[in-house]
Amino acid sequence: MDFDLPSEDDPRRAEVRAWLADHPRPSARELAEAGYVAPHWPKPYGLDADPVHQLIIDDELRRAGVSRPSNQIGIGWAGPTILHAGTEEQKQRYLLPILAGEEIWCQLFSEPEAGSDLASLRTRAVRDGDEYVVNGSKIWTSGAHLSKFGILIARTDADAPKHKGISYFICPMDTPGIEIRPIVEMTGAHLFNQVFFTDVRIPATNLVGEENEGWTLAKVTLGNERVSLSSGGALWGMGPTAADLLDTVRRAGGTSDPIARQRLAQLHIEAQVLELIRLRTVSARIRGEPPGPEASIRKVLADEHGQHIMRVARDLCGAAGMLATGGPLGTAAEPWYYGFLFSPALTIGGGTGEVQRSIIAERVLGLAHEPTID
């Protein structure tokens, strides 16, 4: 199988290079309007790019030192769901600002009593004329304190079966009645929040898809979430990667410890396997197929891979690993100190490793569903 990208004279490369010549320092809005933020999205928001075309664009932007806007939840989760089921008015209103990173989004799914068992959520949304009145709370909401909008699922029919009676909303985060309380991690950072809703009124026009059919859309979002959380750097798309650690070791003169060398080689192997699965997943998404069980497979592997990276980095620190200032083989501590403290969360957030393995068992291996315990 040939994984080489097309040659330097490929016309698709020439097109991207010509655009970059005209826009040597493109703004986020220019990148979005050109379709280069999410090339696989349909026009006019993307370019309907096939897998090879998308990889060419990625390659050319990287060579030019051009970075895409940062809006992980908006671009990775909210946008694809709005594309899938939103009205034309919703697409026109939200998608370009999402792609340009002009409006940051958060995800309002998990609850104190409904984390891994998300369908057991208790937050209610009651129709009142042209609005829904929302009461309840959400937890582990990344970036809620920085976000303009959130994707919210709430129960709209209390008498419906567990996976029915749930609806999917676009929630403006500055709506009266919303209270955001910070959750400070053991890293000392404030990334997560608990969000409380007290008689919060959301316009009915912010309903995505049909009322009471939001669980189907939530599964679309969760599939994209698992793809997104298992991509890029070891910390849910953030740095560092296995390659970063290997480069750090090389710059420090390498290591003669045979066990450490074997562990570093294993990290390289894991990273290569994950990259091949990523290409397979990207291909499926570009063909218009929703994320399948391979998203769960890759997330399980990627989360544990991230923890492996941080454990090897810690062990390479030696006794200096007990200090906030110590990095592998005498190098700088950042980002390894923060990464090691954060890494236990990798196999919990976005669906625990146990939940992902249940999905794999049922949908890939064809095993029986786990019994329901009343």
C-alpha positions as CSV (number, residue, x, y, z in Angstrom):
1,M,0.0,0.0,0.0
2,D,1.4,3.4,-1.0
3,F,1.0,6.1,1.6
4,D,3.1,8.8,-0.3
5,L,1.3,12.0,-1.1
6,P,1.0,13.2,-4.7
7,S,4.0,14.8,-6.4
8,E,5.1,18.4,-6.1
9,D,3.5,19.3,-9.5
10,D,0.1,17.9,-8.6
11,P,-2.5,20.6,-9.7
12,R,-4.2,20.5,-6.3
13,R,-0.9,21.5,-4.7
14,A,-0.6,24.3,-7.2
15,E,-4.0,25.6,-6.4
16,V,-3.3,25.8,-2.6
17,R,0.1,27.4,-3.2
18,A,-1.4,30.0,-5.5
19,W,-4.0,30.8,-2.8
20,L,-1.3,31.1,-0.2
21,A,0.8,33.3,-2.4
22,D,-2.2,35.7,-2.5
23,H,-2.8,35.2,1.2
24,P,0.6,34.8,2.8
25,R,-0.8,35.6,6.3
26,P,-4.4,34.5,6.0
27,S,-6.9,35.4,8.6
28,A,-9.0,32.8,10.2
29,R,-12.1,34.1,8.3
30,E,-10.2,33.9,5.0
31,L,-9.2,30.3,5.7
32,A,-12.8,29.4,6.6
33,E,-14.2,31.1,3.5
34,A,-11.7,29.3,1.3
35,G,-12.8,26.0,2.7
36,Y,-9.4,25.2,4.1
37,V,-10.4,24.8,7.8
38,A,-12.5,21.7,7.2
39,P,-11.9,20.7,3.6
40,H,-14.0,17.5,3.8
41,W,-17.1,19.5,4.6
42,P,-19.5,20.1,1.7
43,K,-19.4,23.4,-0.1
44,P,-19.7,26.3,0.6
45,Y,-18.2,25.5,4.0
46,G,-15.6,23.1,2.8
47,L,-14.4,21.7,-0.5
48,D,-15.9,18.2,-0.6
49,A,-12.3,17.1,-0.4
50,D,-11.5,13.5,-0.7
51,P,-8.9,12.0,1.6
52,V,-5.9,12.6,-0.6
53,H,-7.0,16.2,-1.3
54,Q,-7.4,16.9,2.4
55,L,-4.0,15.5,3.2
56,I,-2.5,17.7,0.4
57,I,-4.1,20.8,1.9
58,D,-2.8,19.8,5.4
59,D,0.7,19.4,4.0
60,E,0.7,22.7,2.1
61,L,-0.6,24.7,5.1
62,R,2.0,23.1,7.4
63,R,4.8,24.0,4.9
64,A,3.6,27.6,4.8
65,G,3.4,27.8,8.6
66,V,-0.3,28.5,8.5
67,S,-2.3,27.2,11.5
68,R,-6.1,26.7,11.4
69,P,-8.3,28.4,14.0
70,S,-8.6,26.6,17.4
71,N,-12.2,25.7,18.1
72,Q,-12.2,22.0,18.9
73,I,-15.7,21.5,20.0
74,G,-17.2,23.8,17.5
75,I,-15.3,22.5,14.5
76,G,-15.0,18.9,15.6
77,W,-18.4,18.2,17.2
78,A,-21.0,21.0,17.0
79,G,-20.4,21.9,13.3
80,P,-20.7,18.3,11.9
81,T,-23.9,17.8,13.9
82,I,-25.4,21.1,12.5
83,L,-24.3,20.0,9.1
84,H,-26.0,16.7,9.5
85,A,-29.4,17.8,10.9
86,G,-29.5,21.6,11.2
87,T,-31.9,23.9,9.3
88,E,-30.5,26.0,6.5
89,E,-30.9,29.0,8.7
90,Q,-28.8,27.4,11.4
91,K,-26.1,26.4,9.0
92,Q,-25.8,29.9,7.6
93,R,-25.8,31.5,11.0
94,Y,-23.3,29.3,12.8
95,L,-21.0,27.3,10.5
96,L,-18.7,30.0,9.2
97,P,-18.1,31.6,12.6
98,I,-17.4,28.2,14.0
99,L,-14.8,27.5,11.3
100,A,-13.2,30.9,11.7
101,G,-13.0,30.4,15.5
102,E,-15.0,33.6,16.0
103,E,-17.5,31.9,18.3
104,I,-16.2,29.3,20.7
105,W,-18.4,26.3,21.6
106,C,-18.7,23.9,24.5
107,Q,-20.5,20.6,25.0
108,L,-23.3,20.4,27.6
109,F,-23.9,16.6,27.8
110,S,-22.5,14.9,30.9
111,E,-24.4,15.3,34.3
112,P,-23.5,14.5,37.9
113,E,-25.8,11.4,37.7
114,A,-25.3,10.7,34.0
115,G,-21.7,10.5,32.8
116,S,-20.9,7.2,31.1
117,D,-24.7,6.4,31.1
118,L,-25.5,9.6,29.3
119,A,-29.0,8.6,28.3
120,S,-30.0,8.8,32.0
121,L,-29.7,12.6,31.9
122,R,-32.2,14.5,34.1
123,T,-31.9,18.1,32.7
124,R,-35.4,19.0,31.5
125,A,-36.5,21.3,28.7
126,V,-40.2,22.1,28.7
127,R,-41.9,23.8,25.7
128,D,-43.5,27.1,26.6
129,G,-44.7,28.8,23.4
130,D,-41.8,29.7,21.2
131,E,-39.3,28.8,23.8
132,Y,-38.0,25.9,25.9
133,V,-37.5,26.4,29.6
134,V,-34.4,24.4,30.8
135,N,-33.6,23.3,34.4
136,G,-30.8,21.1,35.6
137,S,-27.0,20.9,35.5
138,K,-24.1,19.7,33.4
139,I,-20.6,18.8,34.5
140,W,-17.1,18.4,33.1
141,T,-17.9,21.1,30.5
142,S,-14.6,22.0,28.9
143,G,-14.3,25.7,28.2
144,A,-17.8,26.7,29.2
145,H,-16.3,29.9,30.8
146,L,-14.9,30.9,27.4
147,S,-17.7,29.8,25.1
148,K,-20.4,31.8,23.3
149,F,-22.5,28.8,22.5
150,G,-23.0,25.2,23.8
151,I,-24.5,22.1,22.3
152,L,-27.1,20.9,24.9
153,I,-29.1,17.8,25.2
154,A,-32.1,17.8,27.6
155,R,-35.1,15.6,28.2
156,T,-38.2,16.9,26.6
157,D,-40.5,13.9,27.3
158,A,-40.2,12.5,30.8
159,D,-42.5,9.6,30.0
160,A,-40.6,8.4,26.9
161,P,-38.2,5.4,27.0
162,K,-34.6,6.2,28.2
163,H,-33.2,6.8,24.7
164,K,-36.3,8.7,23.5
165,G,-37.6,12.0,24.7
166,I,-34.3,13.7,24.4
167,S,-33.8,16.8,22.3
168,Y,-30.7,18.6,21.0
169,F,-30.3,22.4,21.3
170,I,-28.0,25.3,20.5
171,C,-27.6,27.1,23.8
172,P,-26.3,30.7,24.0
173,M,-24.0,30.7,27.1
174,D,-24.9,34.3,28.1
175,T,-28.6,33.4,28.5
176,P,-30.0,34.5,31.9
177,G,-30.3,31.7,34.4
178,I,-27.0,30.0,33.4
179,E,-24.4,29.8,36.2
180,I,-20.8,28.5,35.4
181,R,-18.7,27.2,38.3
182,P,-15.1,26.3,37.7
183,I,-13.6,22.9,38.4
184,V,-9.8,23.2,39.1
185,E,-7.8,20.1,38.2
186,M,-4.8,18.7,40.2
187,T,-2.7,20.3,37.5
188,G,-3.8,23.7,38.8
189,A,-5.5,24.6,35.6
190,H,-9.1,25.5,35.1
191,L,-10.4,23.7,32.0
192,F,-13.6,22.0,33.2
193,N,-16.8,23.5,34.7
194,Q,-20.1,22.6,36.2
195,V,-23.0,24.5,34.5
196,F,-26.4,25.1,36.3
197,F,-29.6,26.0,34.4
198,T,-32.4,27.8,36.3
199,D,-35.4,28.6,34.2
200,V,-33.2,29.2,31.2
201,R,-35.2,30.1,28.1
202,I,-33.9,28.9,24.8
203,P,-35.7,29.9,21.5
204,A,-37.5,27.0,19.8
205,T,-35.6,27.9,16.6
206,N,-32.4,26.6,18.5
207,L,-33.7,23.1,18.4
208,V,-31.5,20.9,16.1
209,G,-33.4,18.2,14.3
210,E,-36.8,16.9,15.6
211,E,-38.0,17.2,19.1
212,N,-37.5,14.0,21.2
213,E,-35.1,12.7,18.6
214,G,-31.9,14.2,20.0
215,W,-30.3,10.9,21.1
216,T,-29.6,10.1,17.5
217,L,-27.8,13.4,17.1
218,A,-26.0,13.0,20.4
219,K,-24.5,9.7,19.0
220,V,-23.3,11.6,15.9
221,T,-21.7,14.2,18.2
222,L,-20.1,11.5,20.4
223,G,-18.8,9.7,17.4
224,N,-17.1,12.9,16.2
225,E,-15.9,13.6,19.7
226,R,-14.2,10.2,19.9
227,V,-12.5,10.9,16.6
228,S,-11.5,14.4,17.7
229,L,-10.2,13.3,21.1
230,S,-8.1,10.6,19.6
231,S,-6.3,12.8,17.1
232,G,-3.3,15.0,17.2
233,G,-1.3,15.2,20.4
234,A,-1.4,12.8,23.3
235,L,-3.6,15.1,25.4
236,W,-6.8,14.9,23.4
237,G,-5.4,16.6,20.3
238,M,-3.0,18.8,22.3
239,G,0.8,18.2,22.5
240,P,3.0,16.5,23.0
241,T,3.2,13.5,20.8
242,A,5.3,10.3,20.8
243,A,7.4,12.0,18.1
244,D,7.9,15.0,20.4
245,L,9.2,12.7,23.2
246,L,11.5,10.9,20.7
247,D,12.9,14.2,19.5
248,T,13.5,15.3,23.1
249,V,15.4,12.1,23.8
250,R,17.5,12.5,20.6
251,R,18.4,16.2,21.5
252,A,19.5,15.0,24.9
253,G,21.9,12.5,23.4
254,G,19.7,9.4,23.5
255,T,19.6,6.7,26.2
256,S,21.6,3.6,26.6
257,D,19.1,1.9,28.8
258,P,17.8,-1.1,26.8
259,I,14.4,-1.1,28.5
260,A,13.9,2.6,27.9
261,R,14.9,2.1,24.3
262,Q,12.3,-0.7,23.9
263,R,9.6,1.5,25.5
264,L,10.4,4.3,23.1
265,A,10.3,2.0,20.1
266,Q,6.9,0.8,21.3
267,L,5.6,4.4,21.5
268,H,6.7,4.8,17.9
269,I,4.8,1.7,16.8
270,E,1.7,2.7,18.6
271,A,1.8,6.1,17.0
272,Q,2.1,4.6,13.5
273,V,-0.9,2.3,14.1
274,L,-3.0,5.2,15.3
275,E,-2.1,7.2,12.2
276,L,-3.3,4.4,9.9
277,I,-6.5,4.1,11.8
278,R,-6.9,7.9,11.6
279,L,-6.6,7.8,7.8
280,R,-9.2,5.1,7.7
281,T,-11.6,7.2,9.8
282,V,-10.9,10.3,7.8
283,S,-11.7,8.4,4.6
284,A,-15.1,7.2,6.0
285,R,-16.0,10.7,7.1
286,I,-15.2,12.2,3.7
287,R,-17.4,9.6,2.1
288,G,-20.2,10.9,4.1
289,E,-20.3,8.0,6.6
290,P,-20.8,8.8,10.2
291,P,-18.0,7.8,12.6
292,G,-18.3,4.1,13.3
293,P,-17.0,1.8,16.0
294,E,-13.5,2.4,14.7
295,A,-13.8,5.8,16.5
296,S,-14.1,3.9,19.8
297,I,-11.2,1.6,18.8
298,R,-8.9,4.5,18.1
299,K,-10.0,6.4,21.2
300,V,-9.2,3.4,23.5
301,L,-5.8,3.0,21.8
302,A,-5.0,6.8,21.7
303,D,-6.0,7.4,25.4
304,E,-3.8,4.6,26.6
305,H,-1.0,5.7,24.2
306,G,-1.1,9.1,25.7
307,Q,-0.7,7.7,29.2
308,H,2.2,5.5,27.9
309,I,3.9,8.6,26.6
310,M,3.6,10.5,29.9
311,R,4.8,7.5,31.9
312,V,7.9,7.0,29.8
313,A,8.6,10.7,30.0
314,R,8.2,10.6,33.8
315,D,10.6,7.6,34.1
316,L,13.1,9.3,31.9
317,C,13.1,12.3,34.3
318,G,14.4,10.1,37.1
319,A,14.3,11.7,40.5
320,A,13.8,15.1,38.8
321,G,10.3,13.8,37.9
322,M,9.2,14.6,41.5
323,L,9.8,18.3,40.8
324,A,7.7,20.7,38.7
325,T,10.9,21.9,37.0
326,G,12.2,18.5,35.9
327,G,11.9,17.1,32.4
328,P,13.1,13.9,30.6
329,L,16.9,13.5,30.6
330,G,17.5,16.9,32.1
331,T,15.3,18.8,29.6
332,A,12.7,21.5,30.4
333,A,9.7,20.3,32.3
334,E,7.0,21.7,30.0
335,P,4.8,20.2,28.8
336,W,5.7,16.9,30.5
337,Y,4.9,17.9,34.1
338,Y,1.4,19.1,33.2
339,G,0.9,16.2,30.8
340,F,1.7,13.5,33.4
341,L,-0.8,15.0,35.9
342,F,-3.5,15.4,33.2
343,S,-3.0,12.0,31.6
344,P,-5.2,10.0,34.1
345,A,-8.2,11.9,32.7
346,L,-7.6,10.5,29.2
347,T,-9.3,7.2,29.8
348,I,-12.3,8.9,31.5
349,G,-13.3,11.9,29.4
350,G,-15.4,11.5,26.3
351,G,-16.5,8.1,27.3
352,T,-14.5,5.8,29.6
353,G,-12.3,3.1,28.3
354,E,-14.7,0.6,29.7
355,V,-17.6,2.2,27.8
356,Q,-15.6,2.2,24.6
357,R,-14.7,-1.5,25.0
358,S,-18.4,-2.3,25.5
359,I,-19.2,-0.5,22.2
360,I,-16.4,-2.5,20.4
361,A,-17.7,-5.8,21.9
362,E,-21.2,-5.2,20.8
363,R,-20.7,-3.5,17.4
364,V,-17.5,-5.1,16.2
365,L,-17.4,-8.5,17.8
366,G,-21.2,-9.0,17.8
367,L,-21.3,-9.9,21.5
368,A,-24.5,-9.6,23.5
369,H,-25.4,-6.3,25.2
370,E,-24.6,-5.9,28.8
371,P,-27.6,-6.8,31.0
372,T,-29.5,-3.9,32.5
373,I,-29.4,-3.8,36.3
374,D,-32.5,-2.3,37.9
